[in-house]
Structure formats: structure tokens, C-alpha cells
């Protein structure tokens, strides 16, 4: 609130909680605040407000968002859970991938219409960014590697019409 950031609609809020290494989404403890201020060399909320444009730039491309993107999965989990509900994962992916990855709409469609499991695991979460960042939109150079999550193999096959 003090930053003038709407957590539900401004992706920079995700960057802030990731940089502060928050354990849970939407909450910054005193210890996390102190850590974040030290890590970012901040004196107060005003300093953080002044850094928001830099944080926005950091999450603006598929090639610079990896640290923040990777941290969000753990913060978004319910206590004790190891998977993220599919609808929540889609909402977060919207913050990070929509408008930056040409296959995002197909990814969303695939998850809603083809992929019937109710949740997303961390492996899928991390690897979809690599797919979005490192492969052309026609997925012509995508190869089924043993270390890809099966969901990505299935998505590539679905995109290719197979």
C-alpha cells in the first residue's frame, strides 16, 4: 500500500516479495524487511518506491526474470503443499508470460482443455520459462529430452498438431 502497488494486478509486487525472500505471498515479516533492505541497500519505503522501475525492468523480459520467476513458485504454495493449483499457476504465468511469449495463449488453452491434472509441480513451473525463453514459437528445435517434464512433451506435440 505504501508503495502504490496493487499486488493483484502489478507484477512488480512479485519482484518485491521475491527480492525480500518472503516465505509467503503477500506478507513481509520484519526479518524479511530487514533482509530485503540490506540486500537492496534501502533505507526506507521511499527508497524501495524509487527502485520499482528497476524491478519492473528486471521482470520485463524472459531473459532477465529468472530469479524472481523462480522464487514465486515457493512463495505461492500453501503451507505443506508441493504443487500449485493450476488456476493459480495460470494467473502467475499471466503476469510473467502474457505478452512476452507468443505461445502463452496456446499454453493456457492446453492447460484448460487438454491437461486434466489439477496442479502444477515445481519442475513444470521452472521448465516452462526455459521453453518460452529458449525455443522458437513453432517449437521446431524442441526435442523430447528425458529431463523435460512430460507435460512439456505433450504440449509440444499438441502445438505441432500431433
One Martini backbone bead per residue (centre of mass of N, CA, C, O) as a GRO file, in nm:
protein
  162
    1UNK     BB    1   0.059   0.062  -0.022
    2UNK     BB    2   0.312   0.256   0.016
    3UNK     BB    3   0.395   0.201  -0.302
    4UNK     BB    4   0.153   0.188  -0.511
    5UNK     BB    5   0.077  -0.127  -0.515
    6UNK     BB    6  -0.098  -0.389  -0.680
    7UNK     BB    7  -0.077  -0.718  -0.617
    8UNK     BB    8  -0.307  -0.831  -0.829
    9UNK     BB    9  -0.177  -0.638  -1.098
   10UNK     BB   10   0.137  -0.603  -1.013
   11UNK     BB   11   0.435  -0.761  -1.078
   12UNK     BB   12   0.626  -0.603  -0.880
   13UNK     BB   13   0.530  -0.746  -0.625
   14UNK     BB   14   0.685  -1.009  -0.687
   15UNK     BB   15   0.967  -0.883  -0.681
   16UNK     BB   16   0.966  -0.789  -0.393
   17UNK     BB   17   0.917  -1.065  -0.246
   18UNK     BB   18   1.165  -1.200  -0.376
   19UNK     BB   19   1.391  -1.003  -0.278
   20UNK     BB   20   1.291  -1.055   0.033
   21UNK     BB   21   1.239  -1.360   0.079
   22UNK     BB   22   0.957  -1.460   0.108
   23UNK     BB   23   0.757  -1.718   0.230
   24UNK     BB   24   0.497  -1.545   0.165
   25UNK     BB   25   0.240  -1.422   0.011
   26UNK     BB   26   0.179  -1.081   0.111
   27UNK     BB   27   0.427  -1.108   0.324
   28UNK     BB   28   0.627  -0.901   0.550
   29UNK     BB   29   0.854  -0.939   0.761
   30UNK     BB   30   1.083  -0.798   0.955
   31UNK     BB   31   1.313  -0.981   0.862
   32UNK     BB   32   1.261  -0.947   0.557
   33UNK     BB   33   1.290  -0.642   0.550
   34UNK     BB   34   1.582  -0.631   0.649
   35UNK     BB   35   1.700  -0.805   0.427
   36UNK     BB   36   1.602  -0.639   0.180
   37UNK     BB   37   1.740  -0.374   0.256
   38UNK     BB   38   2.024  -0.485   0.247
   39UNK     BB   39   2.024  -0.613  -0.042
   40UNK     BB   40   1.914  -0.314  -0.170
   41UNK     BB   41   2.002  -0.060  -0.019
   42UNK     BB   42   1.783   0.035   0.202
   43UNK     BB   43   1.611   0.269   0.423
   44UNK     BB   44   1.316   0.280   0.284
   45UNK     BB   45   1.022   0.304   0.118
   46UNK     BB   46   1.122   0.524  -0.074
   47UNK     BB   47   1.352   0.359  -0.195
   48UNK     BB   48   1.173   0.139  -0.308
   49UNK     BB   49   1.000   0.315  -0.490
   50UNK     BB   50   1.255   0.403  -0.663
   51UNK     BB   51   1.303   0.082  -0.759
   52UNK     BB   52   1.058  -0.022  -0.931
   53UNK     BB   53   1.156   0.021  -1.224
   54UNK     BB   54   1.390  -0.182  -1.202
   55UNK     BB   55   1.211  -0.426  -1.135
   56UNK     BB   56   1.042  -0.415  -1.389
   57UNK     BB   57   1.277  -0.460  -1.584
   58UNK     BB   58   1.360  -0.741  -1.470
   59UNK     BB   59   1.051  -0.861  -1.555
   60UNK     BB   60   1.023  -0.790  -1.882
   61UNK     BB   61   1.195  -1.049  -1.953
   62UNK     BB   62   1.285  -1.376  -2.011
   63UNK     BB   63   1.605  -1.311  -1.946
   64UNK     BB   64   1.554  -1.141  -1.644
   65UNK     BB   65   1.332  -1.320  -1.451
   66UNK     BB   66   1.433  -1.582  -1.308
   67UNK     BB   67   1.457  -1.518  -1.004
   68UNK     BB   68   1.166  -1.432  -0.956
   69UNK     BB   69   1.017  -1.667  -1.084
   70UNK     BB   70   1.140  -1.893  -0.901
   71UNK     BB   71   1.029  -1.774  -0.622
   72UNK     BB   72   0.716  -1.779  -0.655
   73UNK     BB   73   0.637  -2.070  -0.615
   74UNK     BB   74   0.702  -2.099  -0.307
   75UNK     BB   75   0.522  -1.854  -0.212
   76UNK     BB   76   0.241  -1.974  -0.338
   77UNK     BB   77   0.230  -2.189  -0.148
   78UNK     BB   78   0.092  -2.386   0.056
   79UNK     BB   79   0.126  -2.513   0.341
   80UNK     BB   80   0.278  -2.829   0.260
   81UNK     BB   81   0.300  -2.783  -0.035
   82UNK     BB   82   0.416  -2.894  -0.385
   83UNK     BB   83   0.171  -2.760  -0.533
   84UNK     BB   84  -0.002  -2.579  -0.785
   85UNK     BB   85  -0.270  -2.461  -0.876
   86UNK     BB   86  -0.358  -2.415  -1.195
   87UNK     BB   87  -0.500  -2.134  -1.166
   88UNK     BB   88  -0.261  -1.996  -1.024
   89UNK     BB   89  -0.044  -2.049  -1.232
   90UNK     BB   90  -0.186  -1.893  -1.457
   91UNK     BB   91  -0.182  -1.619  -1.320
   92UNK     BB   92   0.127  -1.597  -1.298
   93UNK     BB   93   0.191  -1.642  -1.595
   94UNK     BB   94   0.052  -1.386  -1.687
   95UNK     BB   95   0.259  -1.192  -1.564
   96UNK     BB   96   0.517  -1.322  -1.722
   97UNK     BB   97   0.408  -1.424  -2.034
   98UNK     BB   98   0.218  -1.225  -2.119
   99UNK     BB   99   0.345  -1.066  -2.410
  100UNK     BB  100   0.632  -1.259  -2.426
  101UNK     BB  101   0.476  -1.522  -2.533
  102UNK     BB  102   0.337  -1.659  -2.817
  103UNK     BB  103   0.229  -1.937  -2.650
  104UNK     BB  104   0.043  -1.866  -2.412
  105UNK     BB  105  -0.245  -1.922  -2.519
  106UNK     BB  106  -0.185  -2.221  -2.576
  107UNK     BB  107  -0.106  -2.299  -2.292
  108UNK     BB  108  -0.373  -2.232  -2.163
  109UNK     BB  109  -0.545  -2.415  -2.340
  110UNK     BB  110  -0.405  -2.677  -2.269
  111UNK     BB  111  -0.463  -2.668  -1.962
  112UNK     BB  112  -0.784  -2.647  -1.992
  113UNK     BB  113  -0.836  -2.889  -2.228
  114UNK     BB  114  -0.605  -3.125  -2.177
  115UNK     BB  115  -0.496  -3.082  -1.897
  116UNK     BB  116  -0.632  -3.263  -1.609
  117UNK     BB  117  -0.470  -3.167  -1.397
  118UNK     BB  118  -0.484  -2.959  -1.092
  119UNK     BB  119  -0.159  -2.930  -1.110
  120UNK     BB  120   0.170  -2.782  -1.041
  121UNK     BB  121   0.498  -2.829  -1.059
  122UNK     BB  122   0.817  -2.715  -1.030
  123UNK     BB  123   0.933  -2.827  -1.289
  124UNK     BB  124   0.731  -2.699  -1.477
  125UNK     BB  125   0.766  -2.408  -1.390
  126UNK     BB  126   1.070  -2.385  -1.475
  127UNK     BB  127   1.059  -2.503  -1.775
  128UNK     BB  128   0.867  -2.301  -1.920
  129UNK     BB  129   1.070  -2.072  -1.933
  130UNK     BB  130   1.275  -2.216  -2.112
  131UNK     BB  131   1.087  -2.260  -2.346
  132UNK     BB  132   1.016  -1.958  -2.393
  133UNK     BB  133   1.322  -1.859  -2.422
  134UNK     BB  134   1.475  -2.110  -2.614
  135UNK     BB  135   1.225  -2.136  -2.815
  136UNK     BB  136   1.053  -2.144  -3.079
  137UNK     BB  137   0.716  -2.109  -3.155
  138UNK     BB  138   0.725  -2.386  -3.336
  139UNK     BB  139   0.920  -2.597  -3.191
  140UNK     BB  140   1.145  -2.712  -3.396
  141UNK     BB  141   1.385  -2.763  -3.158
  142UNK     BB  142   1.226  -2.951  -3.003
  143UNK     BB  143   1.310  -3.204  -2.763
  144UNK     BB  144   1.281  -3.509  -2.617
  145UNK     BB  145   1.376  -3.512  -2.301
  146UNK     BB  146   1.422  -3.672  -2.007
  147UNK     BB  147   1.408  -3.385  -1.833
  148UNK     BB  148   1.141  -3.330  -1.926
  149UNK     BB  149   0.839  -3.274  -1.875
  150UNK     BB  150   0.571  -3.430  -2.003
  151UNK     BB  151   0.394  -3.177  -2.049
  152UNK     BB  152   0.590  -3.056  -2.266
  153UNK     BB  153   0.570  -3.278  -2.470
  154UNK     BB  154   0.263  -3.259  -2.504
  155UNK     BB  155   0.257  -2.964  -2.594
  156UNK     BB  156   0.436  -2.986  -2.845
  157UNK     BB  157   0.257  -3.190  -2.989
  158UNK     BB  158   0.000  -3.014  -2.990
  159UNK     BB  159   0.117  -2.773  -3.148
  160UNK     BB  160   0.204  -2.964  -3.399
  161UNK     BB  161  -0.061  -3.165  -3.429
  162UNK     BB  162  -0.003  -3.465  -3.280
   0.00000   0.00000   0.00000
